[in-house]
Amino acid sequence: MISLNSVSKVYGTGKTALDTIDLHIDKGEFVFLVGTSGSGKTTLLRLLIRDILPSSGSILVNDLDIVKLPNNKISHLRKKIGVVFQDLKLLTDRTIFENIILPLEMTDMDQKTSRDRVNEIMKQVGIEEHVDKFPVQLSGGELQRAAIARALAFSPDILLADEPTGNLDTATSWEIVKLLQDINQAGTTVIMATHNTDIVNSLLKRVISLEKGKMIGDTKKKDKKEDNAPTEDKETEKDTKKDKENDKESTKSSEKDLKEKPETKDNKNDDQDDKVEEKKR
C-alpha cells in the first residue's frame, strides 16, 4: 500500500526534516504518527500526496512511484488519498455543503451524482443538519467532521489526518477518533499524526515515532488476549511446580513409612530364604 525506502528530505534552509526513513504500511492499517513539533510528521504526510518531493529515496503508493509520477497524474493520486489538514482549509465564504462538493465539481462527475455523494458523506460523519451553514457557525468538532467529509469525497483508499484533535476538548477528540476508526473499519487505511498521548496509549494501534527527522520507533501494542497469555503461562508453570512439590512430599512420606514399618515374620522368613539361596550357590 505505502512504502518509503531510504527517504530523506532536506529543505532549502538546510534543515533536515526527514532522515533515511524506511517504512511500510499495509492496506487497511490504522497508524498513529507521533513526535514533537518539528519531528517530521507533517513533512511525511506532504510527501505522500506529492505536495513536496524527497531529497532522496523512493516512495510507492498503491504501486505508483510518486517521485517519478508525471505532473498530469498527480490529480489521480490525490483522489486516492484524502487529507484532513491541520488548519482544515475550509473556505469561509462557502457553506459546508459547498466546501465538501468543491473537489467533485472539479471533475467530470454529473451534478446529481456529486450532490448525492455529498449528502451521503455528510450523513456518514454526522453533520447532515449543517448543510447550509458556514464554517464560522460550526463548533470545532463539527468543523473537523466537515474536513473529514471533504477528504472522503472520492472514497479514497488512504486517509491522512494531521492533528485532527489538536484544538478539541477530550470528549470531542474521542468522537473524532471514533469516526476515524469507523472509516478504517470500512476498509480505508488511516494515518493520524497526533500529539495526544492519551488517545495513542488507549488504543491498540501501530505507533510510528519520529524525532528530529529520524524514525525512532515502530511498535504495535499487544491486544488483551496477547497480554493475558504470559499470565496464563505463569499460572500453568505455577501449577506444575506445585504438583511436583506434592509428588516429592508424597515420595518422602512413602520412604519414611517404609523405614518406620516394623519387621514382620514374613520379612524374617524372606531374609532366611535369601541366605539359604546364597549358600546353595
N, C-alpha and C positions, 0 to 999 in steps of 0.2 A: 504493500500500500504506500508507505512512505519510507524512504531510505536516504540517509545522509552519510556520505563517505568522505572522511577527512576534510570536512567543510570548515573553512575559516573565513572570517570577514573582518577586514581592516578598513576603517573609514579614512577619508582623505586627511583628516586631522592627525592621523597616525594612531588613533585609538583602536585597539583590538577588541572587537565586540564578541567574536566567537573564535575559538582556537581549537582547530583539529577535532571537530565533532563527528563521532561515528554513532549513528542512531538508526534503529529500525522500529517502525510502528506498524502492527498488523491491522488488517481491516476489522472494524468493529470494536477496537480498544477504546477505553476511556483513560486518558493520560493527564496527570497533573504536571505542569511545568512550573517549578518553584525556584526561587532565588531572590536576592535583594535587588533593589533598583540598580540598573546598570549591569546586571549579571548576564544579559544577552537574551532574555526571554522574548521580548518584542522583536528583536532582530531575527531570531529564528523563525517566528511567525511570518514576518515580512518576506523572508527568503522563500517560504513555502508557497506564497502566492505570486512570486516573481515580481514583488514590488521593488526589490533590490536584488543584485546578483552577488554571489560569493566571490571572495578574492581568490579562493582555490577550493578544489574539491568538486564533487558531483552530488546532485540532488535528483532523486527519482520519485515521482508521484504518479501512482497508477501506471507504472512502466513508462512514463514520459520523462525524458531528461530535460528538466525545466531550465537548466543552464543553457542548453543548446536550442531551446524552443524558439521557433521563429516568432517575431512580434505579432504576426497575424493569427497565431494560435493561442496567444495569452488569454484572450477572452473565453476561449473554450476551457482552458484550465480553471479559470476563476468561476465558471459555472459549476464546477465540480467541488469547489472549496468555498464554503460560506464563512464569512468573517464577522464576528461581533467585536467592533473596535473599542478600545479603551475609552475614547471620547464619543462613542456612539455614532457620530457623523450623521445624525438625523437633521433634515432641513427644517429649520424653524418656521419657514413661511409656507409649509405644506402640511396637510393633515396626516395623521398616522397612516391612513389608507394610501394616500398619495406617496408617502415615503416608501411604503412596502412594495407598491406596484411599480415604482420607478425603474428598477432593473429589468422587469419584464417588458416594459414599454420600449426598451432599447433593443428588443429582439423582434423577430417577425411573428411572435405569438399574437393570435387574434384577441380582440378586446374582451370578448365574453370569457374565453378560457383564462385569460390573465386575471380578470376580476373574480372569477370563481376560485382561482388558486389563492388569491389574497384573502378572500373570505374564509377559506378552509384553514389557512395558516393562522389567521388571527384567532379563530376559534381554538385551534390547537394550543396556542400559547396563552389563551385566556384573556384576550383584550378585545373581543368582538364588539363590546359595548362602546369602544372608543374610536370607532371608525371615522367619525367626522371631527374629532378633537385634534388640536395642535399639540406639539411636544410640550410647550410650556404649561399645558393643562394637566399633564400626567405626573404621577409620582415617580421617584427614582426606579422602583421595581417595575412599574408599568413601562417606563422608557426602555429598560433592559429587555423586557419582553418584546417590545416593538422592534428593537435592534436585532433580536434573535429571529423574529418573524421575517424580517427583510433578508437575513442571512440564509434562511431556508427557502427563499423564493424559487430557486431552481432545483429543489430536492437534492442538495449536494451529498457527495459520498463522505466528505470531511467537513467538520465544523470546528473553526478556531475561535476561541473566546479569550480575549485579552483582558484580564482583571474584571470579569463581569459582576463581581460582588464588591468591588473596591469601595464604592461610596454608599453601600447599603447597610441597613441595620441587620442584626443577626437573623431575625425571623425571615426577613425578605431575602437575605442571602441564601438561606436554605431553600426557599421557594424556587429561586433561580437555579440552584444546583439540582433540585429535584426535576425541574423542567429539562435541564441538560441530560440528566440520567434517562429520562423518558425518551428523549431524542436518540440517545445512544442505544437504548434497548430496542429501538425500532430499526437499528442497523447502521446508523451513522457513526463514523469514527469521530470522537470528540477529544480535542486537545485544549485544556484550560490552563492558562497562565494565571497564577494567583499568589498573593501574599498571605492568604487566610489559612494559617496553620491548623486552626480548629477543624475546618472542613476537611483539609487534607488528612489529618490524623484520624478523623472519624470514619472515613470511607476506605474500603478495601480496594484501592485502585493503584495502578502503577504510578510511581513518582519519579520524575526526572529532575535532578537538582543541578542548577548552574551556579557558578561562582566566578566572577571576573572573566567570563567568556569560556570557561572550561566546564565540561560535564564532570561533576564530582560524585554523582550518584545516580543509579538507575535501579530502583527497587520496586517490588510488588509485595504488598502486605499479605500475609497468610490469612486465609479465611478461618472462621471459627472452628471448623472441623479439623483443619490442619493444626491450629493452635492447641486443640484438645488432645491431639494424637500423642504428643510426648507424655502428657499426664497419664493417658491410658497405659502407655508402655511402662511408666514408672509404677503404676498400680499393679500391673501384671508381674513386674520384676519383684515388687514388694511381697506379693502373694507367694511367688515361687520361693523366695528366700525364707518366708515364714514356714512353708511346707517342709523345706529342707531342715530347718531347725527342729521342727516337730518330729521328723523322721529320726534325726540324730538323738533327740531326747529319748525317743522310743527304743532305739537300739541300745543306748546306755542302760536304760531301765531293764531291758531283757537280759543284758550281760550281768547286771547286778543280781537279778533274780536267780540266775544260774549259779553264780558264785555262792549265794546265800542258801541255796537249796540243800537240805540235809542229805547225807548219803543214805541210800536205801539198800535193802537186802539184794534187790535185783542188780544194783550197781556193783556191790561187792562180788556177786557171782560173775558178772561180766568181766571184772578185773581178774578173777581167778582163771576164768576160761582163757583170757588173753595170755596169762603166764604159762599155762599148760601148753598152749599152741606154740609158744616160743621155744619151750623145751623140746617139743617134738621136732622142730625144725633143726 
